[in-house]
Amino acid sequence: MKEKLEKINNITVLGAGISGREVVRWAISQGKKVLLSDNKPLSSLSGDFIDFCRLNNVYLETGGHTIDSIKDASLVVASPGISPDLDIIKEIKKRQIPIMGEIDLAIRLWDGPVIGITGTNGKTTTTSLTGCIFKNADIPVAVAGNIGKPLIGYVADGNTRRVAVLEISSFQIDCFSELNDFGSPVFTSVAITNITPDHLDRYKSFENYINSKFKVCDFLKKDGYLVLNSNLLEFEDRFKEKTNNMILFGDNPKGNYFAKIDNNTLITEIPGKSQRFNISKWRLKGSHNLENLACAAILGLINNVEGEAIQGTINNFKAPAHRIQFVEKINNVEYYNDSKATNVASVMKALDAISNPVALIAGGRGKGESYLPLKSYALSKRLKAAILIGEEAESLRNVFEDIIPVIMINSKKNGFEAIYEAVSLAKEMAAPNDAVLLSPACASFDMFKNYEERGDAFMKAVADIKEKYEGR
């Protein structure tokens, strides 16, 4: 497959985000002729990158994707943010031009084992955990995909003889192509953490979203391992033909091979090995994070990592930023940054993980799902108040009003102002032994560049309020 890719000369890259820019850099390093097309104006690109493109004769098309951008292409590499329903994508398929995503391209150029981790929630934590396990075992690893540096960047640098641990979103899975002759499958092991409704603004139905997630199994090597949350066994028809090896984790794992929690012990059974790990020093909140740990431990063990590296990770691992991240304790009120919670299921996990009554900051750009499952948390008094921001504030108010106090933040404020006001109001509403939780249930793009910027704004607001009010 590498040889066929190396013979391609004309490459069109759709999307000038971080992965698209790294694809351009790789293609230039291989002497390819490159055209980069982006919907945004030229002014949205950095001057340094524009200079790089001009120096290396990269043709830049900005302000929209035209048919001219693909007429000479032997391969199109598309950003995962580009909808498969766009006319340009339909035209590419009509012309039978090979099309793939950055991860799909990079994996086919990779020389080491490749682990793919997907799911609605828990991907980032499980990927980070798995990467830490390999690092603690002194095994060279690249943690990439929907987290950190794009994998094609490692390829461009010539660092392909290591384990690749990849967080993969459904949008990225959609960019995997079977309609080319570059070879498949590609994963030595695949993990699916869970599947709950999400991205229904892009997918026509939850069923379509489920199918997108399980498409990753189409690219699992026949002798590779599928590591699966036991709650997903109801979808067995989607993967039972795809692998000979399956290991379950979760509340009720069945079969001979599994990972489960029993009191303060993680028990693992994989082919040829049975091990137990003490989790008394595990720091992450919530039962969902124990599932993430079980999944990561399996991925380490099936790739021949020794138990000491896993135990060390259990003892020392800290939660990734923006996922039920403890920020501060001010006047006996705990503040948590859960900005990465962009769907209802992830908010529910955060609320389940925090035992204190919660003043919730939520809202943003909707993704097409119902917020009604959150109503039970208000009825049960787990939620004591809701401070709502962004485009979905009104929809969220309809769930909470008449049950708990609800405050709406002016939608015309910029994101930083809205977050600061929300934190200030939450401080006034929270009593000692309560928690203030940013867990939006929505995407961030109405007010911020991404969920990281939203989470950083929350932590800055908390720090300012701590300095101003603590002890008063």
PyMOL commands that set and color helices and strands:
alter all, ss='L'
color gray80, all
select helices_A, chain A and resi 2-7+18-29+42-44+47-55+67-69+87-94+102-108+123-136+151-156+170-174+206-219+230-238+287-302+307-316+344-353+372-379+393-400+415-429+451-469
alter helices_A, ss='H'
color red, helices_A
select strands_A, chain A and resi 10-14+33-38+59-62+75-78+99-100+114-118+141-145+163-167+187-192+220-229+245-249+258-262+265-270+273-278+325-330+333-337+358-362+383-388+406-408+435-438
alter strands_A, ss='S'
color yellow, strands_A
deselect
rebuild
show_as cartoon
